[in-house]
Amino acid sequence: NGNAWSQTSDRRLKENIKILSDDPVEDIHSLRGVRFDWKDNLADGLTSPKTGPDVGVIAQEVEKVLPEAVIERSDGTLAVKYEALIPLLIEAVKEISTYVDELHDDIDELNEKIYDLTNQDEITVGENT
């Protein structure tokens, strides 16, 4: 089935479209990727969806940054819609890419200055001999 992992995302169906975050890298920094073990015995009649070790994020932390990515289940526990984190990751990668491009430009400029200074020293030394 071609729709198993797809979600409708047609621009024609959307309004009030805004950039997700002014500082997506900072938002990502506030999230933790964690390794953990699911609890076996829980109070209040709660049950873990799995057992044993696992990896993921903490829903309460995600909720502070991207509340649309967190849902409350009928038992009151929170769940993360991991696919909803992808747009934030896209924006963070774009911000980092822009920063890397700026750093490359700075490096190129510094290399040119070093080259000019190195050649200037050779000319000055040659004139004094």
C-alpha positions in Angstrom: 0.0 0.0 0.0 1.5 3.3 -1.1 -0.2 5.3 1.7 1.1 3.2 4.6 3.7 5.9 5.7 2.4 9.0 3.9 0.4 11.9 5.3 -1.6 14.5 3.4 0.4 17.6 3.1 -1.0 19.5 0.1 -0.5 23.3 0.4 -4.0 23.8 -1.0 -5.4 22.4 2.2 -3.5 24.6 4.6 -3.7 28.2 5.8 -1.9 30.4 8.3 1.4 28.8 7.2 4.3 30.0 9.4 7.9 29.1 10.0 8.0 26.5 12.8 10.6 28.2 15.0 12.8 31.3 15.2 15.6 29.2 16.6 15.2 25.5 15.6 18.7 24.6 16.6 18.1 25.8 20.1 14.8 23.9 20.2 16.6 20.7 19.2 19.3 21.4 21.9 16.5 21.5 24.5 15.5 17.9 23.6 17.3 14.9 24.7 17.7 11.6 22.9 17.6 9.1 25.7 18.2 5.4 26.4 15.9 4.0 29.0 14.1 0.9 30.4 10.3 0.6 30.4 8.9 0.3 34.0 7.3 -3.1 34.9 5.2 -2.1 37.9 3.4 1.2 37.7 1.0 2.8 40.1 -2.4 4.2 39.2 -3.2 1.3 36.9 -0.9 2.5 34.2 0.8 0.0 31.9 3.9 0.4 29.8 3.4 -0.2 26.1 6.6 -2.2 25.9 9.1 -4.0 28.2 12.8 -3.8 28.5 15.3 -1.3 27.1 14.4 1.3 24.4 15.5 4.7 23.0 13.5 7.8 22.4 12.6 11.2 23.7 10.7 12.4 26.8 7.2 13.6 25.9 7.1 16.3 28.5 10.3 17.8 27.1 9.0 17.7 23.5 5.7 19.3 24.7 7.6 22.4 25.8 9.2 22.9 22.4 6.6 21.4 20.0 3.3 20.8 21.6 1.7 19.6 18.3 4.0 16.6 18.5 2.6 15.3 21.8 -0.8 13.7 22.3 -2.4 12.6 25.6 -3.8 9.1 25.6 -7.0 8.0 27.2 -5.1 6.8 30.3 -3.5 10.3 30.7 0.0 9.2 29.6 1.7 11.3 26.9 2.9 10.0 23.5 5.1 11.6 20.9 4.3 11.7 17.2 7.8 11.2 16.1 7.0 12.2 12.5 6.0 15.6 13.8 9.6 16.2 14.8 10.8 16.0 11.2 9.8 19.6 10.3 11.8 20.9 13.3 14.8 18.8 12.2 14.6 20.1 8.7 14.6 23.7 9.9 17.5 23.0 12.2 19.6 21.4 9.4 18.9 24.5 7.2 20.0 26.8 10.0 23.2 24.8 10.6 23.9 24.6 6.8 23.7 28.4 6.6 26.1 28.7 9.5 28.5 26.3 7.9 28.4 28.3 4.6 29.2 31.5 6.5 32.1 29.7 8.2 33.4 28.6 4.8 33.2 32.2 3.6 35.1 33.4 6.7 37.8 30.7 6.2 38.2 31.6 2.5 38.6 35.3 3.5 41.1 34.5 6.2 43.1 32.2 3.8 43.3 35.1 1.3 44.6 37.5 4.0 47.2 34.9 5.0 48.2 34.5 1.4 48.5 38.2 1.0 50.5 38.6 4.2 52.8 35.8 3.3 53.5 37.2 -0.2 54.0 40.7 1.2 56.6 39.4 3.6 58.5 37.7 0.7 58.4 40.9 -1.3 59.6 43.0 1.7 62.4 40.6 2.4 63.5 40.5 -1.2 63.6 44.3 -1.4 65.8 44.6 1.7 68.5 42.2 0.5 
